[in-house]
Amino acid sequence: MVAGPTSTGPGKDRLRLWIRLLRASRTIEAELRERLKKEFDTTLPRFDVMAALYRVPEGMLMSDLSRFLLVSNGNVTGIVDRLVSEGLVTRARRNGDRRTSMVRLTEEGTRSFATIAAVHEGWVSELLGGVSDDEARQLAGMLKSFRSNWEGRE
């Protein structure tokens, strides 16, 4: 007889946790995507790029930006191109090297992102309104610990 998945035990509990985390994440992400589009005519990937650049005012290498966002350079390049054309981001060659570009928010980009981020924070607070401050801190701490346990694996 071949052993199959069990309906109880720690493995099943972890599987249920994963499914619940995934459902919660997807549900919240879908709502945020819709609200960003409706309220600011922007996308979640654009918001993510601007958020990363906002955290590092001196700018980031394109390769570091894509690594931070866990996406390919190609995905980031298209978004950055559009943000540059809108005057929200600048791109410059690093030390004259044509292969590496530094990107950073412009003053307009910083102001625009700060406005969107404040509203975004309110939305997230609303969507997670059933979670107390203490529970949020505890869950965030648990997930941070979890991440540090598997982050270095390749």
C-alpha positions in Angstrom: 0.0 0.0 0.0 1.3 3.4 -0.9 1.3 6.1 1.8 -0.7 9.2 0.9 -1.2 12.6 2.5 -2.6 12.5 6.0 -5.7 14.5 7.1 -4.1 15.4 10.4 -0.8 16.2 11.9 1.8 19.0 11.7 2.2 18.6 7.9 -1.5 19.1 7.3 -1.6 22.1 9.7 1.3 23.7 7.8 -0.5 23.0 4.5 -3.7 24.7 5.8 -1.6 27.6 7.0 0.0 28.0 3.6 -3.4 27.9 1.9 -4.8 30.5 4.3 -1.8 32.8 3.8 -2.1 32.5 0.1 -5.8 33.2 0.0 -5.5 36.2 2.3 -2.6 37.6 0.3 -4.3 37.1 -3.1 -7.6 38.6 -1.8 -5.9 41.7 -0.3 -3.6 42.1 -3.4 -6.6 42.0 -5.8 -8.4 44.6 -3.8 -5.4 46.9 -3.6 -4.8 46.5 -7.4 -8.4 47.5 -8.1 -8.2 50.5 -5.7 -4.8 51.7 -7.1 -6.2 51.6 -10.6 -9.5 53.3 -9.7 -8.1 56.0 -7.3 -4.7 56.8 -8.9 -4.8 55.2 -12.3 -1.7 53.2 -11.4 -0.7 49.6 -11.0 0.6 47.6 -8.1 4.0 46.9 -9.9 4.5 50.7 -10.4 3.6 51.2 -6.8 6.1 48.6 -5.7 8.9 50.1 -7.8 8.2 53.6 -6.4 8.1 52.1 -2.9 11.5 50.5 -3.2 13.0 53.7 -4.6 11.3 55.8 -1.9 13.1 53.7 0.8 16.5 54.5 -0.9 16.5 58.2 -1.7 20.0 58.1 -3.2 18.8 55.6 -5.8 19.3 52.0 -6.6 21.0 50.0 -9.4 18.4 48.5 -11.8 19.8 45.0 -10.9 19.4 45.7 -7.2 15.9 47.0 -7.7 14.8 43.9 -9.6 16.5 41.6 -7.0 14.7 43.5 -4.2 11.4 43.2 -6.0 12.0 39.5 -6.9 11.3 40.1 -10.6 13.4 40.1 -13.7 15.3 43.1 -15.0 13.1 43.1 -18.0 10.0 43.5 -15.9 11.5 46.4 -14.0 12.9 48.1 -17.1 9.5 48.6 -18.7 8.0 50.1 -15.5 11.0 52.3 -15.0 10.8 53.5 -18.6 7.2 54.6 -18.1 8.0 56.3 -14.8 10.9 58.2 -16.4 8.7 59.3 -19.3 6.2 60.7 -16.7 8.9 62.5 -14.8 8.6 60.4 -11.7 11.9 58.7 -11.9 15.4 59.6 -13.2 17.9 57.1 -14.7 21.6 57.8 -14.9 24.6 55.7 -15.9 26.7 54.7 -12.9 30.3 56.1 -13.2 29.9 56.2 -17.0 29.3 52.5 -17.2 26.7 51.8 -20.0 25.8 48.5 -18.5 24.6 49.8 -15.1 21.9 52.3 -14.4 21.0 54.1 -11.2 17.4 55.0 -10.8 15.8 57.2 -8.2 12.5 59.1 -7.6 12.4 62.7 -8.7 10.9 65.3 -6.4 7.6 64.9 -8.2 7.9 61.1 -7.9 8.6 61.4 -4.2 5.5 63.6 -3.6 3.3 61.4 -5.8 4.4 58.2 -4.0 4.0 59.8 -0.5 0.4 60.6 -1.4 -0.4 57.2 -2.8 1.4 55.4 0.1 -0.6 57.2 2.8 -3.9 56.1 1.1 -2.5 52.6 0.5 -1.6 52.3 4.2 -5.2 53.2 5.1 -6.5 50.6 2.8 -4.3 47.9 4.2 -5.4 48.9 7.7 -9.0 48.7 6.7 -8.6 45.3 5.0 -6.8 43.9 8.0 -9.2 45.6 10.5 -10.0 42.3 12.1 -6.4 41.9 13.3 -5.5 43.7 16.5 -2.3 45.7 16.7 -0.8 43.0 19.1 -1.8 40.2 16.7 -0.3 42.1 13.7 3.0 42.6 15.5 3.1 38.9 16.6 2.3 37.6 13.1 4.7 40.0 11.4 7.4 38.8 13.9 6.6 35.1 13.2 6.8 35.7 9.4 10.0 37.6 9.7 11.5 34.8 11.7 10.2 32.2 9.2 11.8 34.2 6.3 15.2 34.3 8.0 15.0 30.5 8.4 14.7 29.8 4.7 16.0 32.9 3.0 19.6 31.7 2.5 18.6 28.4 0.8 19.2 28.0 -2.9 
